[in-house]
């Protein structure tokens, strides 16, 4: 039933209920009418037969002849009840004669033996039974037609009489009644279907409107409301939906305003930090150039300032990039790129040539954003070198629709409880090193850059040991409306594990 629509189920239930009610009523009506018709017919025939048997056998001689019995049988059969008669009795000469009114139709062989036995059985006469013999009847079928067979023995030594009455007319009347009841049942079924259709339209129209409204609400149209009319349960449901939608809209608007304010705060903070960071970076570069001439006691402190300044500068740049993604302002600047050359340039710019084994054929061209691909590669390869250890193997393969770049290290792999979180922002697998060089944003930024291309990055452990990060990009990225020219530093700072 769950694969059938609610409208069909409702119509089916109505139809089944109507069918059950109509069939039950028709069956009861048929059996009541059948019993009434047959009882009336058989009572009329049996009463007439009893009276006719008494009248016609009472005038017979004490020892009749076979002709006397035949004449009496013919007179009994000539009544308005139209039944055949069979008289059986002892006649002159000490023989038994069977006199039927219709020798071709009604003979003793037609009478059931059980009825013959019952008619001839003498019962004890007492207060509750004043007569030794009684009238018995039974319904039989001859040649496919129904008949009523009755019999009685004349008290005082008279003949035994049997009647055979056709019930064919009654069967025709009952068949006509059955057809009428069948037609009435069919009309009731059709009426129930029409009633179910009307009821389904009345009930399901608000339900359909509610479903459409819920679908629009799920699509983000939070101003969706239902028109409420009436005071029934469906109207209460519509009111509840409207209240829920209104509360959801207010909640989403509140969360959206808070999220927008948070993004503005991060963006404004990042922009405000860039000016003093520029000055601090310039000072640290001077200090780094003069590190050899500094006091050995001061040199470690200067080196710490230099490294932390660089880390802070990378963090600010990453925060600005994350803010662009959250605000939806990040755009692609597409170009045709030779993947092997792009990976080689990324590795060479960071002095990783000795630690990275590249397996890529030249001439594999893809249309994508070179700067964002560089960010992705720098984070994946740098993360593999930092946490997995060299040699890191970068392999490139292509399919008809996608470019697949796999970065595999030879480290201990990623713990199973960490795998679901490696791309989470600010996630670090080791709580014992919260002050590690990375910010925990590298892998999340790499994933966002893959998504903006329409691609994906997955992380898993290789059966041969080590972790494998797989970048999948479409061969043709969809062009964007504007280019985001803001540079993004690509340090290998993916503290994902």
N, C-alpha and C positions, 0 to 999 in steps of 0.2 A: 504493500500500500504506500510506502514512503516514496516509491518512484512515480506515483500518480499525483497529478496536481490536486491542490485542495478543492478546486471547483469540481473536478471529476469525482473526487472522493465524496464530496457533499451530495452530488447528484446520485452517485451510486448508493449511498446510505438511504437517501430519500426513496430511491427506486426499490431497494430491498425491503424497506419498511412497508411501502405501499403494496409491493408484491405479496409480502407475507400476510398483510392485513386483507388484501383482496382475495388471495387464495384461501385463506382461512374462512372468510365470510362466505365465499362462493361454495367451498366444500360443505360448510355447515348448512347453507341454504339448500344445496343439492341433496344432501342426505336427508334433511328434514322433509323436503318435497318428495323425494323418492319413497321414503317410508310412508308418507301420507297417501301418495297415489297408490302404491302397492297394497297398503292396508285397506284402503277404501275399496279397491277393486276386488281383492280376495275376500273381504268380509261380505260384500254384496253377492259375489258368486257362491260362497259357501252357505250363506243364509238361504239363498234361493234354492240351492241344491238340497239342503236339509228339508226344506218345506216341500219341494217337488218330490223328493224321495218318499216322504211320509204319505203324500197325497196319492201318488201313483202306485206304490206298492201295497197300500192298504186295500185297494180294490181288486188286487190279484186273487186268483183262487188259492186255496190252501196248498195245493200241489199244482203249480202252473206249468204250462208248456213252454218250450223254448220260444215259440211265436209270441206267447203272452209277454215274456220278458223283453223280446225285441220291440214289441209295440209300446211297452212302458218306457223303454230306453229312448225311443224316437219321440214320444210325447215329452219326456223330460228335457231333451235336447232342443225342443222347439220353443224355448223361452227367450226372453229379451237379453239374457246374459250371454248367449251365444257360446255355450260350452258343449263339449261332447260327453256322452255318458256311456258307461260300461256297467251292465248288470250281470252279476254272477250268482247263480243259485241252483238248487236241486229241482229237477223237473220230473215229469212222469216218466216212468221207466227206470228210475233210480240213478239217472246220470246227472252230470253237472253241465249246465249250459252257460256260455259267455255270450251276452248279447250287446254288441257295441253299436252306438249310433253312427259311427263312421269306421267301417271295418278296415279301411286302408290306413287310417291315422292312429286310431286308438284301440290297442289290444292290451291284454294283461301284461305282455312283455314290456310295455312302456312304463308301467307302474313300478317304482323302485321297490325292491324286496323289503327294505326296512319299513316302507309305508304299508305294504301288504301285511307284514307281521304285526304292526301296531294296530291296524284296523281289525284283524282277526283275533287279537288277544282279548280274552275276557277278564275283566277286572272285578275284584271282589266288591260287592255292594255293601255299603255301610252308610253311616250318617253323613260322612264327608263325600261319598261317591254313590249317588242314587241310581246310576245306570251302569250296566256291565260293559257296554260298548260306547265308543265316542267317535266323533268326527276328527280326522287327522288330515293335514295338508303338507305339501312340500313343493318347492320351486325347482324345476328341472329345465334342461335345454335339449331340444330336439332339432336336429338339422340346423343348428346355429340360431334357433329362435327360442325365446323364453316361454315357458308354460307353467301354469299352476295345476298341480295334481292333488285331488282330495278324495277321501274315501270314508265310508261309514257302513256299518252292518246294521241291518234293520233288526230291532229288538223283537224277540218273540218267534224267531225262526224264519224270518224273511230273507230275501236275497241281500247280497253285498253290492253296494253301488260305488262307482268311482266317476269322478269328473275330470275333464282335461280342458282347461281354459287357456287360450292364447293370451300372452301379455305383450304381444308385438306392438300394439297401439300405445301401451303405457311406456314401452321402451323408446318408441319414436318421440313421445312427448318429453320423456326425460332427456333424450339426446338433444332435443331442441332447447330444453332448459339449460343443459350443459353448455351448448354453443352460446346461448345468451349470456350465461355467467362468464364464459371465457372472453367474450367480446367486452363485457363490462370490466373484467380484470385487465384486459389490454388497454382500455380507455383510462382506467385508474392508473395504470403504469405510465401512460403518456402524460396524464395530468400531473402525476407526481414528478415526472421529469421537468415539465414546465414550471411547476411550483419550486422544484429544487433550483432550476436556473434563475428564477426570480429571487429566491432566497439567497443563492450564491452571489448574485449581483449586488444585493443589498448588503450582505455581510462582507464580501470580498473587496468591494470597491473601496471602503475605508482602509482595509488591510493593504490593498495594492498602493493606495496613496501613502500609507505609512511606510511601506517598503521602499517606494520611490524617494520619499523624504529621507529615510535612513541612508539610502545609497548616495544621495546628494550630500548629506551630512558627512558621510565617510569620504567623499571626494574633496572635502574642505570647504563646502559652501555652508558656513556656520550660520548664515542668516535664514536658513530653511525653516519654515514654520508650516503647520497644518491648520486648515480652516476647521473650526470645531462647531458642530451643530448637534443638538440633541442632548439627552442626559443618560444615555445608555452606557454600557461598559466600553464600547468602542470610542465614544466621545471622551470618557475618562482616560482611556489610553492615549488619545490624541492630545489631551491636555497635559498628561504626564510627559509625552514626547516633547511638547513645546517647552515645558519647564526645564526638562533635561537639556534640550538644545540651547536654551537661553543661558543656563548655568555653564554649559560647556563653552559657549561663545565667550562669555565673560572670563572664564578661566584661561582659555587659549589667548585671548587678547591681553590678559594680564601677564601670562608667561611670555608672550611675544614681546611685549614692551620691556619686560625685565631682560629678556635675552638680547634685544636690540641695545638696551642701555649697557649691558655687560660687554657686548661687542664694541660699542663706541668707547667704553672705558679702556678696554684692552688696546684698541687702535690708537686712542689718544695717548695712552700711557706709553705705547711703543714709539709713537712719533716724538713725544716729549723726551723720551730717553735717548733718541738718536743724536740730538745735538750735544748733550754733555758726553755721550759715548764717543762721538767723533773726536772731541778734544782729548778725552782720556786715552783713546786709542793712539792718537798722535804722540802724546807724552810717553806712553808705554813703548812705542816703537823707538823713540829716542833713547829711553832707558835700556831697551834691549840692545841697541847698537853700542851703547857704552858699558855693557855688562862686563866686558873683560877688564875695564879700568876701575871698576867699583871695588870697594872693600869686600873681601871674601865673606865677612859677616853680614853684609847687606845684600850680596848677590842673590841668595836664595829668596829673600823677601821680594826683591825686584822681579825675579822669575815668576814667583807666585802671582804677583800683581798682573804681570803680562798675560799669563795663562788664564787667570780669572776674568780679565778684561775681554779677552777673545771669547771666552765662554759666554760672558754676558752679552756681547755683541751678536753672537750666533743665536742666543736665546731670543733676543729682541727681533732679529730678522725672522726667526721661525714663528714667533707670536704674530707678527704682521702677516705672514703668509697664511697662518691658520685663520686669522681674522678675515682675510680675503675669501677664503673658502666658505666660511660660515656666512658671510654677507652675500655670497653668490656673485662676487665681482671678479673672481678669477677667470681669465680668458686664455684661449689657446692662440699662439702665433705659429701657424703651421708652415712646414717646409718639407721638401723631399730630402730625406736623410739616409746616408749609407750607414747601416747599423754597426757594422764592424768598425768603421772609422770613428763613429760616435763613441763606442765603448772604449776604443784605444785612446781617444783624446781624453776621456774621463779618467782613465787609469793613469795616463801619463801626467796629467795636470796635478795629480795627487801623489806622484812618485810611488805608484803601486806596481810598476811593471814587473819587478822581481818576485812579487808575492801573489800575482794573479796569473792564472793559466786561461787564456782566451781560446775558445773553440767556436769560431764564427767565419763563415765564408764571406768574402768581399762581394759586393754587388747586390746585397739584399737591401732593397730600397723600400722605405715606408714614409708615408706622409704624416708627420707628427710635429710636436713642439720640441725642438732640440734642447732648449734650456730646461724644460720640465723633465725630459728624459734623463738629462744629466743629473738632476736632483734625485730622481729615483735610483739611478745606478750608483751614485755616490753613497746614498744611504744604505742600499742593500749590500754593496761590496764592502763599504767601511764597517758596517755592522758585522759582516762575516769575518773580517780580519780581526776586529776587536774582541769578539766573543767566541768565535769558532777556531780561529788560528789558520795560518797558511799551511799548504797552498789552497787558495780559493779558486775554484773552477767556474768560469762563466761560459755557458754554452748557448748557442742561438740556433733555433730551428723555425721553420715557417710552414704554415698550412695555406690552404686556399684563401682563408678569410682572416687569419690571425698570425701575429708574430709572438713567439714564445721565447723568453730569455730566462734561463735558470741559473741561479747563483748558489753554489754548494760549497760548504766549508768542510773541514775535517776535524771539527771539535767534538765535544761530548753530546751535541744535539740540544734540543729544547725540551725541558720537562713537560710532561703531558698536561699538568695543571697550568702551565704558562702559555701553551699554544693558543688557547682561545683569546688571549689578551695581548699578544705581541704587537698588535696594531692600535691598541688603546693609547690615548694621549696621557703622557706623564707616567706611564706604567713602567716599573722597573722590577725585574724578576727577583733581584736580591735586595731585601730590605736592609741588609748590612752595609750597603754602599749607596746611601741616598745622595751623597755628594760626588757621585761619579761624574766623568766629564760630560756625558750626554745629558740632555734635558728630558728624554723620553718622548720627544715630538718627531724625531726623524722618520720612523717607520709610518707614523700616522700621516705625515706630510707626503711621503712617498705613495701611500695608498690613495690619498686624495688626488694626487697628480695622475695616478693611473685611472681613477674614476672619471676625471674630467676628459680623458681621452676615450672613455667608453670601455676601459679595460679593467683588469683585476690583478691583485697580488695575493698569493696563497703561501702559507708556511707549513712545512711538514718536516718530519725526520726521515732521512734516507735509510733504507734497510742496511746499507753498507756503512752507516755511521755518518754523523754530521747532520747539519740542518740544510734544508733546501728551500730557497725562496723563489717562487716562479711568477714572473711577470708576463701577463698575457695582454697584448694590445691588438686592436683591429688594424688591418692593413691600411684602411682609409679612415682617419678620424674625422668626425664632423667638424667643419669650420665654424668658428665662433664669430660673434659680431664685432668684437673689439679685442685688441691685443693688450695683455697685461705686461707692461714693460718694466715693472718693478723687479729688480734682480733678486734672486733667491740664492743664498749661499747654500751649498750642498755638503756640509760636513757629515762625515759618517758617524752620526751621533744617535743612531736608533737604539736607545736603551730598551729594547723590547724584551730582553731576557738576561 
